[in-house]
Amino acid sequence: MAKQTENSLNTVNLIASTTQLTGDVNSQTDIRIDGTLKGNLNTGGRLIIGESGKILGDINCKTAEIEGSIEGTIVVAGLLTLKSTSKLKGEVTTAQLMIEPGAQFNGSCKMERTSEKEAK
């Protein structure tokens, strides 16, 4: 069984596989996307993109686990995990990166720890 992380509001936002959103999304809590988002996403929590999930836009989050696809820039303060079914096209800035065999990553990656970000 997967370990679920808690956030300050103990809430998880869910965008179902039959949902398509256009526009920017801002959230302070965890979010799971199984549908499509055409726009930017900013969350203070954890981002999970399911296998059917797709984001076309820029992302800023605390941690991320990707099974679906992203096209854009992603900034992750902690760990970015690209699962074997993931497809990422764009620029990545993260403190930690884990890529499973089979994942597709086309773009650039910059590894940057939180303390280095705060110093700038």
Secondary structure, DSSP 8 states (H G I E B T S, - for coil): -------TT--EEEE-TT-EEES-EEESSEEEESSEEES-EEESSEEEE-TT-EEES-EEESEEEESSEEES-EEEEEEEEE-TT-EEEEEEEEEEEEE-TT-EEEEEEEE--HHHHHH-
